[in-house]
Amino acid sequence: MKVLVINCGSSSLKYQLFDMTTEEVLAKGIVERIGLKGSQLTHKPRGKENYVQEAEISDHNKAIELVIKALTDEQHGVVNDIGEIDAVGHRVAHGGAVFSESALVDDKVKKEIEKLIELAPLHNPPNLLGIQAAEKLLPNVPQVAVFDTAFHQTIPAKAYMYSLPYEYYEKYGIRRYGFHGTSHKYVAQKAAEMMGRDFNELKIITCHLGNGASVTAIGNGKSQETSMGFTPLEGLTMGTRSGDLDPAIVSFLMEKEGLSAEEVNQVLNKKSGVLGISGVSSDFRDLEEAAKQGNERAQLAIDVFVHNVKKYIGAYVAVLNGLDALIFTAGLGENSAEIRSAICKDMDYLGIKIDEQKNQVRGEAKDISATDASVKTFVIPTNEELMIARDTKRLVLDT
């Protein structure tokens, strides 16, 4: 069975084609600058040279059309014709409270994704466009929507409710939804496999640390609590996002700076986080270099981030009533030994202790625990595309 995984952004489209017999990636690539000047396709087929095509790519229909042509091309393709593609899995950012798991796409599912655009105005529209384009170009191929929020729908009401008038929850669905669910689920299941333990019996904290970052508490195989909320703005200090703050700051800034709701939203999402604190960059590699050169604000930004993650880990150990495994994933979590070390420092009272020599690892799955640690600490590269492919295969074969 071959599954094509598509992740559509507003002006980009990432894809991977999996052979699900072996879970090998046959080809992957990205279409960039959709609807803009300088658009191009970068195609990476397994066992063949990479292929780059510059073209006028006006919309997502054209983008997927080029992807299919690349996959079936005589020289750089990996399948003979589109009939070999058995299913398409789509990443969809927001499934709200409607979708607690992935879903086979039909008219009802598309309408629900459309309704949720007001909760994810930047992400759900291109996700829906990708589904519609794939349906048009692959009309007889099953389409599956895999939601970033679905894994977190097991969070209990005491954890997802905000202390606002209840009518706002009833009228507008204002509650914690959480994001990065596909990533958190994948790395947690991988850790259970590496431990040789039953996933459903473990207490796990997963740290998805990238430009966007979140922490999740997983118990009994289910998400129990997560740091992102109604939107991906809540929780940890991130690359450009503020994370948690006193909500009164919003009205204070609007009054003092003369900002509109949209302008203050831009400040919180695009100008804050470690970029806002440091004034240097949202990239931790730049911050670490600046800190080494004596930049105090760069060091402060790193310290704030590390403190935030440690705080959430401590809180989530309390939520889970213990801990079996701590996992670091995503760009920063997978690649920065310094950040992992700083987060785990002085956490031995919780059983968290890492071996600094083992910790010198980038982008590979590894147990970095000290021999006398009671909690296993792992670095596990995330693979959201494979999780999407697995869910797609399961749903298509079950019907």
SERO-4910 file (N, C-alpha, C, O; in steps of 0.05 Angstrom, whole numbers):
BEGIN
 pado doro    nc1    nc2    nc3   cac1   cac2   cac3    cc1    cc2    cc3    oc1    oc2    oc3
  Met    A     17    -24      0      0      0      0     18     25      0     36     27     16
  Lys    A     12     44    -18     27     69    -20      9     92    -11    -13     95    -21
  Val    A     20    108      8      5    131     19     20    156     14     44    158     21
  Leu    A      6    176      2     18    202     -2      9    220     21    -15    223     26
  Val    A     28    232     35     22    250     57     27    279     48     48    286     37
  Ile    A      7    296     52      8    324     44      4    343     68    -14    339     84
  Asn    A     21    363     69     20    383     90     20    410     76     41    420     68
  Cys    A     -4    423     74     -7    448     60     -5    472     78    -19    474     98
  Gly    A     12    491     71     13    517     84      0    537     65     -9    530     43
  Ser    A      0    562     73    -13    582     56      1    586     29    -11    591      9
  Ser    A     28    583     29     43    587      5     63    564      0     82    567    -16
  Ser    A     59    542     14     77    519     11     62    493     13     39    492     23
  Leu    A     74    471      3     63    445      5     85    425      8    102    421    -10
  Lys    A     86    411     31    106    390     35     92    363     30     68    360     35
  Tyr    A    108    344     20     96    318     15    116    296     19    141    300     18
  Gln    A    106    272     25    122    247     26    105    224     16     81    223     22
  Leu    A    117    207      0    103    183     -9    115    159      5    139    154      3
  Phe    A     98    144     20    107    121     35     99     95     22     77     92     12
  Asp    A    117     75     23    109     47     18    103     36     46    122     30     61
  Met    A     78     31     52     70     24     79     76     -5     86     72    -14    108
  Thr    A     84    -21     66     93    -48     71    118    -48     89    120    -64    107
  Thr    A    135    -29     83    160    -26     98    162      0    113    181      4    129
  Glu    A    143     18    109    143     45    120    167     62    110    176     80    123
  Glu    A    177     55     86    199     70     74    188     94     59    166     93     48
  Val    A    204    115     58    197    139     43    208    135     15    232    134     10
  Leu    A    190    134     -5    198    131    -33    207    158    -45    225    159    -61
  Ala    A    194    179    -36    201    206    -46    190    226    -27    169    222    -13
  Lys    A    202    249    -26    192    272    -10    200    298    -23    218    298    -40
  Gly    A    187    319    -15    194    345    -28    177    367    -17    161    364      1
  Ile    A    181    390    -30    166    414    -22    161    432    -46    178    435    -63
  Val    A    137    443    -47    130    464    -66    130    490    -51    115    493    -32
  Glu    A    146    509    -60    149    534    -45    138    558    -62    138    557    -86
  Arg    A    130    579    -47    121    604    -59     97    601    -78     97    612   -100
  Ile    A     78    585    -69     53    581    -84     39    608    -87     34    621    -67
  Gly    A     32    615   -111     18    641   -116     36    665   -116     27    688   -117
  Leu    A     62    660   -114     82    683   -112    102    680   -134    104    658   -147
  Lys    A    118    700   -139    140    699   -158    162    681   -147    166    679   -123
  Gly    A    175    667   -165    197    650   -157    189    623   -146    204    611   -131
  Ser    A    165    614   -152    155    588   -141    170    565   -154    178    566   -177
  Gln    A    174    543   -138    188    520   -148    181    495   -133    172    496   -110
  Leu    A    187    472   -146    184    446   -134    211    434   -130    228    434   -148
  Thr    A    217    424   -105    241    409   -100    233    381    -93    219    376    -73
  His    A    241    362   -110    232    334   -108    256    316   -102    277    317   -115
  Lys    A    254    299    -81    276    282    -73    267    253    -73    257    243    -53
  Pro    A    272    239    -96    264    211    -98    286    193    -86    310    199    -88
  Arg    A    278    171    -73    297    153    -62    314    139    -84    303    128   -103
  Gly    A    340    140    -80    358    126    -99    363    140   -125    376    130   -143
  Lys    A    352    165   -127    356    181   -152    365    209   -145    363    217   -121
  Glu    A    374    223   -164    383    251   -160    358    269   -154    337    265   -164
  Asn    A    363    289   -137    342    309   -131    335    324   -157    351    328   -175
  Tyr    A    310    333   -158    300    347   -181    287    373   -172    270    373   -154
  Val    A    295    395   -185    283    421   -179    270    433   -204    283    434   -225
  Gln    A    245    441   -201    231    453   -224    221    480   -216    205    483   -197
  Glu    A    229    500   -230    218    527   -227    195    530   -246    197    524   -270
  Ala    A    173    540   -236    149    542   -252    130    562   -240    133    570   -216
  Glu    A    111    571   -255     90    589   -244     69    571   -231     55    556   -244
  Ile    A     68    572   -205     50    554   -189     29    572   -176     33    583   -155
  Ser    A      7    575   -190    -13    595   -183    -29    587   -158    -38    605   -143
  Asp    A    -34    561   -153    -51    553   -131    -43    524   -123    -25    512   -134
  His    A    -58    514   -103    -52    488    -92    -59    465   -112    -47    444   -112
  Asn    A    -79    471   -130    -85    451   -151    -61    447   -168    -53    424   -174
  Lys    A    -48    469   -177    -25    467   -194     -2    454   -179     14    439   -190
  Ala    A      1    460   -153     23    448   -137     20    418   -135     40    404   -140
  Ile    A     -4    408   -129     -8    379   -127     -5    366   -155      5    343   -157
  Glu    A    -13    380   -175    -10    370   -202     20    365   -209     27    345   -220
  Leu    A     37    384   -201     66    382   -205     77    359   -188     95    345   -197
  Val    A     67    356   -164     77    334   -146     71    307   -159     88    290   -159
  Ile    A     47    304   -169     39    278   -181     56    273   -206     64    250   -211
  Lys    A     61    294   -222     78    290   -246    106    282   -238    118    265   -251
  Ala    A    116    294   -217    143    287   -207    145    258   -197    164    244   -203
  Leu    A    124    250   -183    123    223   -172    121    201   -194    130    179   -190
  Thr    A    109    209   -217    104    189   -238    123    193   -262    121    179   -282
  Asp    A    141    213   -261    159    219   -283    177    195   -289    186    181   -271
  Glu    A    183    192   -315    199    169   -324    228    170   -312    239    149   -305
  Gln    A    239    194   -309    266    197   -300    269    199   -269    286    185   -258
  His    A    253    216   -257    256    220   -228    232    211   -212    230    218   -188
  Gly    A    214    197   -224    190    187   -210    196    161   -194    218    149   -197
  Val    A    177    153   -177    181    129   -161    157    110   -164    158     88   -153
  Val    A    137    118   -179    115    100   -186    109    103   -216    115    124   -228
  Asn    A     97     82   -228     92     82   -256     69    101   -264     70    114   -284
  Asp    A     48    101   -247     25    118   -252     10    124   -226     16    111   -206
  Ile    A     -8    143   -227    -21    151   -202    -39    129   -191    -47    131   -167
  Gly    A    -45    109   -207    -61     87   -197    -47     71   -174    -60     56   -160
  Glu    A    -21     75   -171     -6     62   -150     -9     76   -123     -2     65   -102
  Ile    A    -20    101   -123    -24    115    -98    -52    106    -87    -72    112    -99
  Asp    A    -51     93    -64    -75     81    -53    -91     99    -35   -115     95    -32
  Ala    A    -78    119    -23    -92    137     -5    -75    162     -1    -51    162     -6
  Val    A    -89    184      7    -75    209     13    -82    218     42   -106    219     49
  Gly    A    -62    223     57    -65    233     85    -59    263     86    -37    271     77
  His    A    -76    278     98    -72    307    100    -69    316    129    -84    308    146
  Arg    A    -48    332    134    -46    345    160    -66    368    161    -66    385    144
  Val    A    -83    368    182   -102    390    187    -96    401    215    -96    386    234
  Ala    A    -92    427    217    -84    439    242   -105    436    264    -98    426    286
  His    A   -130    443    259   -150    445    280   -174    428    274   -188    431    254
  Gly    A   -179    410    293   -203    393    291   -223    400    313   -244    387    315
  Gly    A   -216    420    329   -235    428    350   -242    406    368   -227    387    373
  Ala    A   -266    407    380   -276    386    397   -291    365    381   -301    345    391
  Val    A   -293    370    355   -309    351    337   -293    326    331   -305    304    331
  Phe    A   -267    328    327   -251    305    318   -232    297    340   -212    310    347
  Ser    A   -237    274    352   -220    262    372   -201    242    360   -184    230    373
  Glu    A   -203    237    334   -185    221    319   -186    228    290   -202    245    281
  Ser    A   -168    216    274   -168    222    245   -194    213    232   -208    197    244
  Ala    A   -199    224    208   -225    218    196   -222    215    165   -207    230    153
  Leu    A   -237    196    154   -239    194    125   -255    219    116   -276    225    126
  Val    A   -244    231     95   -256    256     86   -281    251     70   -282    235     51
  Asp    A   -303    265     77   -327    266     62   -338    294     64   -324    312     75
  Asp    A   -361    299     53   -372    327     53   -376    338     81   -371    361     87
  Lys    A   -384    320     99   -389    329    127   -363    337    140   -362    357    154
  Val    A   -342    322    136   -315    328    148   -305    354    137   -294    370    152
  Lys    A   -308    358    111   -299    383     99   -314    407    110   -302    429    114
  Lys    A   -340    404    114   -355    426    126   -346    433    154   -346    456    162
  Glu    A   -340    412    170   -330    417    197   -303    431    197   -298    449    213
  Ile    A   -285    423    179   -259    436    177   -263    465    169   -249    483    179
  Glu    A   -282    470    152   -288    498    144   -299    514    167   -291    537    171
  Lys    A   -316    502    183   -327    516    207   -305    524    226   -307    545    240
  Leu    A   -284    508    228   -263    512    247   -242    532    237   -222    537    251
  Ile    A   -246    544    214   -228    564    203   -225    587    223   -204    599    225
  Glu    A   -247    595    236   -246    618    254   -227    612    278   -217    631    291
  Leu    A   -222    586    285   -204    580    306   -175    577    296   -156    578    312
  Ala    A   -172    572    270   -145    569    258   -144    582    231   -142    568    210
  Pro    A   -147    609    230   -149    623    204   -125    621    186   -127    625    162
  Leu    A   -101    616    198    -77    614    182    -72    586    171    -59    583    150
  His    A    -83    566    184    -76    539    178    -98    522    164    -93    509    144
  Asn    A   -122    524    175   -144    507    164   -151    513    135   -157    495    120
  Pro    A   -150    539    127   -157    544     98   -138    530     78   -149    517     60
  Pro    A   -112    532     81    -95    518     62    -97    487     65    -94    473     46
  Asn    A   -102    478     90   -106    449     94   -130    439     78   -129    418     65
  Leu    A   -151    455     78   -176    448     64   -171    450     34   -181    433     18
  Leu    A   -156    470     25   -149    473     -4   -134    448    -14   -139    439    -36
  Gly    A   -116    438      3   -101    414     -4   -118    390     -8   -115    374    -26
  Ile    A   -138    387     10   -157    365      8   -173    367    -18   -176    347    -32
  Gln    A   -183    391    -23   -200    394    -47   -184    390    -73   -194    378    -92
  Ala    A   -159    399    -73   -142    396    -97   -136    366   -101   -137    357   -124
  Ala    A   -130    352    -80   -124    323    -82   -148    307    -91   -146    289   -107
  Glu    A   -172    315    -81   -196    302    -90   -201    305   -120   -210    287   -134
  Lys    A   -195    329   -129   -199    335   -158   -180    319   -175   -188    309   -196
  Leu    A   -154    318   -167   -134    305   -184   -132    275   -179   -123    260   -197
  Leu    A   -142    265   -156   -142    236   -150   -171    229   -141   -175    222   -118
  Pro    A   -190    230   -160   -218    229   -152   -227    203   -140   -247    203   -125
  Asn    A   -214    181   -145   -223    155   -134   -205    145   -111   -207    122   -103
  Val    A   -188    163   -101   -169    155    -80   -179    165    -53   -186    189    -51
  Pro    A   -181    148    -33   -190    157     -6   -172    179      5   -147    177      3
  Gln    A   -185    199     18   -170    221     30   -176    219     61   -198    214     69
  Val    A   -155    223     76   -157    222    105   -147    248    118   -125    258    110
  Ala    A   -162    259    136   -153    283    151   -142    275    178   -156    261    193
  Val    A   -118    283    184   -105    277    210   -100    304    224    -86    321    215
  Phe    A   -113    306    248   -114    332    261    -93    335    283    -88    317    299
  Asp    A    -80    359    284    -60    365    304    -72    364    332    -58    359    352
  Thr    A    -97    370    334   -111    373    360   -123    347    370   -130    345    393
  Ala    A   -125    327    353   -141    303    359   -130    288    384   -146    280    401
  Phe    A   -104    284    385    -92    269    408    -99    281    435   -101    267    455
  His    A   -103    308    435   -108    321    460   -138    322    468   -145    334    489
  Gln    A   -155    309    453   -184    309    460   -190    291    483   -214    289    492
  Thr    A   -170    277    494   -174    261    518   -169    277    543   -174    267    565
  Ile    A   -160    302    540   -155    319    564   -181    323    579   -201    330    566
  Pro    A   -182    319    605   -207    323    620   -215    352    622   -199    370    618
  Ala    A   -241    356    627   -252    383    628   -238    401    649   -235    425    644
  Lys    A   -229    389    671   -216    405    691   -190    417    681   -179    436    692
  Ala    A   -179    405    660   -154    414    648   -158    432    624   -142    449    618
  Tyr    A   -180    428    609   -184    444    585   -202    468    588   -202    486    571
  Met    A   -216    471    611   -233    494    615   -218    518    624   -200    516    641
  Tyr    A   -224    541    613   -214    567    623   -234    579    643   -258    573    642
  Ser    A   -223    595    662   -241    606    682   -254    632    672   -250    653    683
  Leu    A   -269    629    651   -285    650    639   -314    644    642   -321    622    650
  Pro    A   -332    663    638   -361    657    638   -367    633    620   -358    632    597
  Tyr    A   -381    614    631   -386    588    617   -399    592    590   -396    576    572
  Glu    A   -414    614    587   -428    619    562   -409    622    538   -416    616    515
  Tyr    A   -384    631    544   -365    635    522   -355    608    511   -349    604    488
  Tyr    A   -354    588    529   -348    561    521   -370    550    504   -366    537    483
  Glu    A   -395    554    512   -418    544    498   -422    558    471   -429    545    451
  Lys    A   -418    584    470   -422    600    446   -399    598    426   -404    596    402
  Tyr    A   -375    599    436   -352    601    418   -332    578    419   -312    578    405
  Gly    A   -337    559    437   -318    537    439   -292    545    451   -271    533    444
  Ile    A   -291    566    468   -266    575    480   -258    555    502   -271    553    523
  Arg    A   -236    540    497   -225    520    515   -197    513    506   -188    523    484
  Arg    A   -183    498    521   -157    488    512   -160    466    492   -175    447    496
  Tyr    A   -146    468    469   -147    447    449   -120    433    447   -118    409    443
  Gly    A    -98    448    449    -71    436    446    -64    431    417    -82    428    400
  Phe    A    -38    430    411    -29    425    384     -4    407    385      3    397    406
  His    A      8    402    362     31    384    359     23    355    368     41    339    374
  Gly    A     -3    349    368    -12    323    378      0    299    364      7    279    377
  Thr    A      3    301    337     14    279    322     42    274    330     51    251    332
  Ser    A     58    295    335     86    292    343     88    280    371    103    262    376
  His    A     72    291    390     73    281    418     66    251    419     79    236    433
  Lys    A     46    243    404     37    215    403     59    197    391     65    176    402
  Tyr    A     71    206    370     92    190    356    115    185    374    123    162    378
  Val    A    127    206    386    151    202    402    145    187    428    162    172    438
  Ala    A    121    190    439    114    175    463    112    146    457    122    129    473
  Gln    A     99    139    435     97    110    428    125     99    421    130     75    427
  Lys    A    142    115    409    169    106    402    185    101    428    200     81    430
  Ala    A    182    118    448    195    114    474    187     88    487    203     73    498
  Ala    A    161     83    487    150     58    498    162     34    485    170     14    497
  Glu    A    165     36    458    177     14    442    206     10    450    216    -12    454
  Met    A    221     33    454    249     31    461    253     20    490    273      8    496
  Met    A    233     25    507    234     15    534    224    -14    537    228    -27    557
  Gly    A    212    -23    515    200    -50    517    177    -51    536    172    -72    549
  Arg    A    162    -29    538    140    -27    557    114    -22    542    113    -13    519
  Asp    A     91    -27    556     65    -22    545     60      8    546     60     20    568
  Phe    A     55     21    523     50     49    522     27     58    540     28     79    552
  Asn    A      7     41    543    -16     48    560    -11     47    590    -28     54    605
  Glu    A     12     37    598     18     35    626     39     55    635     47     56    659
  Leu    A     49     72    617     70     91    623     61    119    629     40    128    620
  Lys    A     77    133    645     73    161    651     96    176    636    119    173    643
  Ile    A     88    192    616    108    204    598    104    234    595     81    243    594
  Ile    A    126    249    595    124    278    588    140    282    563    164    275    561
  Thr    A    127    293    542    140    298    517    144    328    513    126    344    517
  Cys    A    168    335    505    176    364    500    181    368    471    203    361    461
  His    A    162    379    456    165    386    428    176    414    427    162    434    430
  Leu    A    203    416    424    216    442    426    227    451    399    248    440    390
  Gly    A    214    470    387    223    481    362    216    511    363    214    522    384
  Asn    A    213    523    339    205    551    339    178    554    352    172    574    365
  Gly    A    161    534    347    136    531    362    142    508    382    155    489    375
  Ala    A    134    511    407    141    491    427    118    485    446    102    503    452
  Ser    A    117    460    454     96    452    473    105    428    489    122    412    480
  Val    A     93    424    512     98    402    530     72    388    535     51    401    539
  Thr    A     73    361    536     48    346    540     53    324    561     73    311    562
  Ala    A     33    321    579     33    299    598     16    276    588     -8    280    581
  Ile    A     27    253    586     13    229    574     12    207    595     33    198    605
  Gly    A    -11    199    602    -15    177    621    -36    157    610    -56    166    598
  Asn    A    -32    132    614    -50    111    604    -54    113    574    -76    106    564
  Gly    A    -33    121    560    -34    123    531    -50    146    520    -56    148    496
  Lys    A    -57    165    538    -74    188    530    -62    214    539    -48    216    560
  Ser    A    -67    235    523    -59    262    532    -76    270    555   -101    270    554
  Gln    A    -63    278    577    -77    287    601    -76    317    605    -93    329    618
  Glu    A    -56    330    594    -52    359    596    -32    368    576    -13    353    570
  Thr    A    -35    392    565    -15    402    546    -13    432    548    -32    446    557
  Ser    A     10    443    540     16    471    546      3    491    527     -5    513    535
  Met    A     -1    484    501    -15    502    483    -45    501    489    -55    482    500
  Gly    A    -59    522    482    -86    524    490   -107    527    469   -108    511    450
  Phe    A   -122    548    470   -143    555    450   -129    560    423   -140    553    402
  Thr    A   -106    571    425    -89    575    401    -60    565    408    -55    559    431
  Pro    A    -43    564    388    -15    556    394      1    578    408     26    575    412
  Leu    A    -11    600    416      3    622    429      8    616    459     28    626    470
  Glu    A     -9    600    471     -6    596    500     17    576    506     25    560    489
  Gly    A     27    578    531     46    558    540     74    569    543     79    590    555
  Leu    A     93    554    531    121    561    533    128    587    518    114    594    499
  Thr    A    149    601    527    161    621    511    172    607    486    184    586    488
  Met    A    167    618    462    175    605    437    193    623    421    203    643    432
  Gly    A    197    617    396    215    633    379    206    662    377    221    680    383
  Thr    A    180    665    369    169    693    367    143    696    382    132    718    383
  Arg    A    133    675    395    108    676    410    114    680    440    133    670    451
  Ser    A     96    695    452    100    703    480     97    680    499    110    679    520
  Gly    A     79    661    493     72    641    513     55    653    535     42    674    530
  Asp    A     55    641    558     38    650    580     44    679    588     68    687    590
  Leu    A     24    695    593     27    721    605      1    730    618    -20    718    613
  Asp    A      3    751    634    -21    762    647    -39    774    625    -30    791    610
  Pro    A    -64    765    623    -81    774    601    -86    804    602    -93    816    581
  Ala    A    -83    817    625    -87    846    627    -66    861    612    -69    885    605
  Ile    A    -43    848    605    -22    861    590    -33    869    562    -24    889    551
  Val    A    -51    853    551    -62    858    524    -76    886    524    -70    902    507
  Ser    A    -95    890    542   -109    916    542    -90    939    550    -94    961    540
  Phe    A    -71    933    567    -52    953    575    -36    963    551    -32    987    547
  Leu    A    -26    944    535    -10    951    511    -27    966    490    -18    984    477
  Met    A    -52    957    487    -70    970    468    -74    999    475    -75   1016    458
  Glu    A    -76   1004    501    -81   1032    510    -55   1048    508    -56   1071    498
  Lys    A    -33   1038    518     -8   1053    520      5   1057    492     16   1078    487
  Glu    A      3   1037    475     16   1038    449     -3   1045    426      5   1049    403
  Gly    A    -29   1047    433    -48   1054    413    -51   1032    392    -54   1037    368
  Leu    A    -50   1007    401    -51    984    383    -80    974    379    -96    974    398
  Ser    A    -86    964    355   -111    951    350   -109    922    359    -87    913    366
  Ala    A   -131    908    359   -131    879    367   -112    864    349    -97    846    358
  Glu    A   -114    869    323    -97    855    303    -67    862    308    -50    844    306
  Glu    A    -61    887    314    -33    895    319    -22    882    344      1    874    344
  Val    A    -37    881    365    -27    869    390    -24    839    386     -6    826    397
  Asn    A    -41    827    370    -39    799    363    -13    793    348      0    773    353
  Gln    A     -6    812    330     20    809    315     44    811    334     63    796    331
  Val    A     42    829    354     63    832    374     67    805    389     90    796    392
  Leu    A     45    794    398     47    770    414     55    745    398     69    728    409
  Asn    A     48    744    373     54    721    356     80    723    341     94    703    337
  Lys    A     87    747    332    110    750    314    134    766    325    156    764    314
  Lys    A    130    781    346    151    798    356    160    792    385    176    807    396
  Ser    A    149    771    396    154    765    424    173    741    427    190    737    410
  Gly    A    169    725    448    185    701    452    215    708    456    221    730    466
  Val    A    232    690    449    261    695    452    271    717    434    291    730    440
  Leu    A    257    721    411    264    743    394    259    770    408    276    787    408
  Gly    A    236    772    420    229    797    434    247    803    458    255    826    462
  Ile    A    254    782    473    271    786    496    300    793    488    312    812    498
  Ser    A    310    778    469    339    781    461    344    805    443    365    818    444
  Gly    A    324    810    425    329    830    404    349    820    383    358    835    366
  Val    A    356    794    385    377    783    367    364    765    346    368    769    322
  Ser    A    349    744    355    339    724    336    319    706    349    318    705    374
  Ser    A    303    692    333    286    672    343    299    644    342    288    624    351
  Asp    A    323    643    330    337    618    326    357    614    350    374    631    355
  Phe    A    354    592    363    370    587    387    400    584    381    417    589    398
  Arg    A    407    577    356    435    575    349    447    603    349    470    607    358
  Asp    A    432    623    340    442    650    341    443    660    369    462    675    377
  Leu    A    424    653    386    423    661    414    447    650    429    460    664    445
  Glu    A    452    624    425    474    611    439    501    624    431    518    628    448
  Glu    A    504    631    406    529    644    396    531    672    408    553    680    417
  Ala    A    509    687    408    509    714    420    515    713    450    530    730    460
  Ala    A    503    693    463    508    691    492    538    685    498    549    696    517
  Lys    A    550    669    481    579    663    485    596    688    481    617    690    493
  Gln    A    585    706    465    600    732    460    594    753    482    603    775    480
  Gly    A    578    745    502    573    762    524    547    778    522    543    796    538
  Asn    A    529    771    503    504    786    501    485    777    523    475    754    523
  Glu    A    480    794    542    464    787    566    435    782    559    423    764    572
  Arg    A    424    796    541    396    792    533    392    765    519    371    752    522
  Ala    A    411    757    503    410    731    490    410    709    511    395    690    510
  Gln    A    428    712    531    429    692    553    403    693    569    393    671    577
  Leu    A    392    717    573    367    718    588    344    704    573    328    690    586
  Ala    A    343    707    547    323    693    531    325    663    534    305    649    537
  Ile    A    349    653    533    354    624    536    345    616    564    332    595    568
  Asp    A    353    631    584    346    625    612    315    624    617    305    607    630
  Val    A    301    644    605    272    645    607    260    620    595    242    607    607
  Phe    A    269    612    571    259    589    558    263    563    574    245    548    579
  Val    A    288    560    583    294    536    600    277    535    625    267    514    632
  His    A    275    558    638    258    559    663    229    551    657    217    537    673
  Asn    A    219    561    634    191    554    627    187    524    623    168    512    634
  Val    A    206    511    609    204    483    604    206    467    630    190    449    635
  Lys    A    225    475    648    228    461    674    202    464    690    194    445    703
  Lys    A    190    487    689    166    492    705    143    474    696    129    462    712
  Tyr    A    140    471    669    119    454    659    125    424    665    106    409    671
  Ile    A    150    416    664    157    388    670    149    383    699    137    362    705
  Gly    A    156    401    717    149    397    746    119    395    750    110    378    765
  Ala    A    105    413    737     76    413    739     63    387    729     45    376    740
  Tyr    A     74    377    707     63    353    694     70    327    709     55    308    707
  Val    A     93    327    723     98    305    741     76    303    762     68    282    770
  Ala    A     68    327    772     46    328    791     20    318    779      5    303    792
  Val    A     14    326    755    -10    318    741    -11    287    738    -32    275    742
  Leu    A     12    276    731     14    247    725     18    230    751     16    206    750
  Asn    A     24    244    773     31    230    798     55    211    794     54    188    801
  Gly    A     76    222    781    100    207    776    109    209    747     96    222    731
  Leu    A    131    196    741    142    198    714    159    174    708    176    165    724
  Asp    A    155    162    684    172    140    674    191    149    653    214    139    651
  Ala    A    183    169    636    200    177    614    196    206    607    174    216    607
  Leu    A    218    220    601    218    247    591    230    247    563    251    234    558
  Ile    A    217    260    544    226    259    516    230    287    505    214    305    509
  Phe    A    253    290    491    258    315    476    256    309    446    268    290    436
  Thr    A    241    327    432    238    324    403    235    351    389    236    372    403
  Ala    A    233    350    363    231    374    345    259    387    343    278    378    356
  Gly    A    261    408    327    287    419    319    306    425    342    329    416    341
  Leu    A    297    439    362    314    446    385    318    422    403    340    416    412
  Gly    A    296    408    409    297    385    427    315    363    417    328    349    432
  Glu    A    315    359    390    331    338    378    360    345    375    378    327    375
  Asn    A    366    371    373    393    379    364    410    395    384    434    398    379
  Ser    A    398    405    405    414    422    424    420    407    450    402    405    467
  Ala    A    444    397    452    452    384    477    453    404    500    447    397    522
  Glu    A    460    429    494    462    449    514    435    455    527    433    457    551
  Ile    A    414    458    510    387    464    521    377    440    537    366    444    558
  Arg    A    381    415    526    372    392    541    385    390    569    373    384    589
  Ser    A    411    395    569    427    394    594    417    415    614    414    409    637
  Ala    A    412    439    604    402    461    621    375    455    633    370    460    657
  Ile    A    357    443    617    331    436    626    332    414    648    317    415    668
  Cys    A    349    395    644    350    372    662    367    377    687    367    361    706
  Lys    A    382    399    687    399    405    710    382    409    736    361    422    735
  Asp    A    391    397    757    378    399    784    350    388    783    332    398    798
  Met    A    345    368    767    319    355    766    321    327    778    302    311    775
  Asp    A    344    320    790    348    293    800    329    286    822    324    262    827
  Tyr    A    318    306    836    298    300    857    273    287    846    258    274    860
  Leu    A    268    291    820    246    278    806    254    252    793    237    239    780
  Gly    A    279    245    795    289    221    782    301    226    754    308    207    740
  Ile    A    301    252    746    311    260    720    341    266    722    349    285    736
  Lys    A    357    251    708    386    255    709    398    244    683    393    221    676
  Ile    A    413    261    668    423    252    643    454    248    644    467    259    660
  Asp    A    463    231    626    491    226    622    501    246    601    493    245    578
  Glu    A    519    264    609    527    286    590    541    275    566    540    287    544
  Gln    A    555    252    568    568    241    545    547    230    525    549    234    501
  Lys    A    527    215    536    505    205    519    490    228    506    479    225    484
  Asn    A    488    251    520    473    273    511    485    287    487    471    303    474
  Gln    A    509    281    480    522    293    456    512    279    431    527    266    417
  Val    A    487    283    425    474    270    402    456    290    388    444    308    401
  Arg    A    454    287    362    437    304    346    420    287    327    431    271    312
  Gly    A    394    291    328    376    279    308    376    249    306    370    238    285
  Glu    A    381    235    328    378    206    328    365    197    354    369    209    375
  Ala    A    349    175    352    335    165    376    356    153    395    370    134    387
  Lys    A    356    163    420    376    153    439    367    157    467    355    178    474
  Asp    A    373    138    484    368    140    513    393    156    524    415    146    522
  Ile    A    388    179    536    410    195    547    410    196    577    423    213    589
  Ser    A    395    177    589    393    176    618    420    169    631    435    153    620
  Ala    A    424    179    655    447    170    672    439    142    682    415    136    685
  Thr    A    459    126    688    454     98    697    438     97    724    423     78    728
  Asp    A    441    118    740    427    117    766    401    134    766    390    139    787
  Ala    A    392    141    742    367    156    740    343    137    741    343    116    730
  Ser    A    322    145    756    298    129    757    279    135    735    260    119    730
  Val    A    283    158    721    266    165    698    284    163    673    306    173    673
  Lys    A    273    151    652    287    149    627    284    175    612    262    186    609
  Thr    A    306    186    602    305    210    585    314    203    557    336    191    554
  Phe    A    298    211    537    304    204    510    306    228    492    292    248    496
  Val    A    322    226    471    321    244    448    308    227    426    319    205    419
  Ile    A    286    236    415    272    220    394    263    239    371    246    256    375
  Pro    A    275    237    348    266    254    325    237    248    319    228    225    318
  Thr    A    222    270    316    193    266    310    189    258    281    206    263    264
  Asn    A    167    246    276    160    237    248    130    239    245    116    219    244
  Glu    A    120    264    243     92    268    240     81    256    214     58    247    213
  Glu    A     97    257    193     88    247    167     83    217    168     63    207    157
  Leu    A    100    202    183     96    173    185     71    168    202     56    149    195
  Met    A     66    184    223     41    180    238     17    185    221     -3    171    224
  Ile    A     18    205    204     -5    211    186     -9    188    167    -31    180    162
  Ala    A     13    177    156     12    154    138      0    130    152    -16    115    140
  Arg    A      8    125    177     -2    102    192    -32    104    197    -47     85    194
  Asp    A    -41    128    205    -70    133    210    -86    130    184   -107    119    184
  Thr    A    -74    140    162    -88    138    136    -91    109    128   -113    101    120
  Lys    A    -70     94    131    -71     65    124    -92     51    141   -109     35    131
  Arg    A    -92     56    168   -111     43    186   -140     49    179   -156     31    178
  Leu    A   -146     74    173   -173     82    167   -183     71    140   -206     62    138
  Val    A   -165     71    121   -173     61     94   -177     31     95   -196     21     82
  Leu    A   -159     17    109   -162    -13    110   -185    -21    127   -196    -43    123
  Asp    A   -193     -4    147   -215    -12    164   -243     -8    152   -263    -17    162
  Thr    A   -243      7    128   -269     12    116   -275     -7     93   -296     -5     81
***
